[in-house]
Every structure is written in C-alpha cells, then in structure tokens.
C-alpha cells in the first residue's frame, strides 16, 4: 500500500503553471486518500473558480501519482480555495498582509530591469525583446515581460499567448509562454480593439502591471516600450528608477539619429544605458555575400555618440542580421531562438542574452540577511 506521505512528496514535483511553484507549497493539495487496492484520490484546490489551466494541473497530478509503484488508479477532484485560503496564499507570496507595491524597487530585489527602447517604430524592438527574454528563460533564468507599448501592443501575438490572466482577488497572475511570464494590455481588450488613452491612464496601466501582477522573484524583467520619449518612457523612469535602457536601432543613419534621443533621455531620468542592439544589420544571400539593406554602422555610431553624451562607455551588444524565419516565428507565435536556434540571427540574439545574463545582479550596497557577532 502506498503511504500518503509518499504521494504528497511526489506531488511536490507538480508545478502550478501560473505561479511556477509546487502545488504542495501553495497549499493547493487539500487531501490525499489511498485505498487498499492502490487507488489514490487527490483533492486539489484551485485558486479561483474556472481556473483556465485546471486541465493542465489535473493531467500533471495524474501523471505524477500514476507513476508511483503500487498506484493502480488516480482520481483527481478539483475544489476552489475559500477567501481565507486565498488570503493565506497572497500573504505567502507577497509577505505580511499581501502588501502591494513595486517589488523590483525593494531594497533586496536582485532583478535586472531592462527597458527596451527605440527612437522610431519599425526597428524590431518587440521581436528583440521577446527573443532576448525567451533565450534567457531557455538557459534556466526566471524572466518576465511587461508589454508597455499600450497603443501598439504585440508581445502576446509574438509569444503565441491567447490565454487571459488569472485574477486572485486584486492579484493578477500573468500567463506563461516558453518559461516567460508575460503581461500586456492586449490580454484585456476584445480582439483587435484599439486603446485610445492619454498620459494619466497610460501611467496608471503601467503602475498596475507593476504592482498588481505577481511575477515572483525574477532574474530579469524586460519592458517593451513604445518608440520615442513620451509618456510611457517617462513613467518607466519614475516607477522603475533603477531600470536600464536597451536601445534598439537599425544600421540606417536616420534611425540611429532618432534612437540617440531615446538613449540620451537617460541624462534627464538618471537611468543607465545597458547598451545598443543593432537590428536588421544585413541580409545573407545564397552565395554567402552580405547585402546591407539599410546601410552600415548605425549601431556602432549610436554607441559612440551615447558614450560621449552620457560620459560612460556604452557598448554595442550585437548586430542581428535580417532573417525571414524571424518574421515566420513572429507570425506563428514561436520566438526565433527556439524555432531556428542555429540561424545566424538566433545565435546573435542568444549571444546578446548571455551577455546580459552574465552581468551581476547588483549586490553592491545591499544588506545581507545575516548578523555578524
């Protein structure tokens, strides 16, 4: 006969697909009953009624428990947490009282926050954001994306996300795709409905994404900003003062000139510029020749100009070639770094992601939770 504790230990391997933590740790395993004939009954409490991923949780529990020696059958019963249990869950996740706030600004936060900016639209900023985040997640890092381009949101489509976020009272659980937690205003509007908001509403939407959405402890958070230096760029600097800018441009000198304004904004906001990414650098022809469709050198020139303007060395992090697979992957909702991982563009994106991931998470000046006597 299987021991109940054996089943509970096995269930620690079942991860909630939204919170990304074991269901045993989250208090979701309400009861376990083992019959004499080896049949196992598990009652699992969902966070809310109509949880969109209840089938995934059920299948994972059945597979995990069904694989135990002596288990002849597995019956999963689904229940729903009551308010007291939800309050306990929120307190466990967010601390005493389930307090709200921007966790990435807390003194102990080690999350690197990258605001991906551009001077103008059409340079591939969103595609770069999605692929850098996915590349990091594929290396085992905990990564999130905030689609801060409220008027021109595109991240859900690029990630193949059609699921709506789950609400646990005022706490929002972001959908997860390819190991990346994602939130976007596009998840809250019908079909392709336009969002016609002015500055104060844009600021409030971004603030709510950062306070109400539970991302957990992340290694990196990417914000896909709208082009230019408007309301959202200013709000990001106010709400996330320790965020760093990743400036995306094409090799064209006109694009680099406009992108310089986005990077130079750091002088006014006090943000750091992590580096420059040059996209659409060249097209490799069948004979191996490189065709520079949009000119050459824009990324290097931009990095040099920002170095002079900011008074600190701003690196050119990488140059990404044009690749039709990038467009195909975006249309299909599969990032290039996964769909065509050996293509030159994917390898360059992975190289940039590894460079950003290797940067220290910033222990300098932070207090460690120990006391010396």
Order of alpha helices (4+ residues) and beta strands (2+ residues): alpha-beta-beta-alpha-beta-alpha-beta-alpha-beta-alpha-beta-beta-beta-beta-alpha-beta-beta-alpha-beta-alpha-alpha-beta-beta-beta-alpha-beta-alpha-alpha-alpha
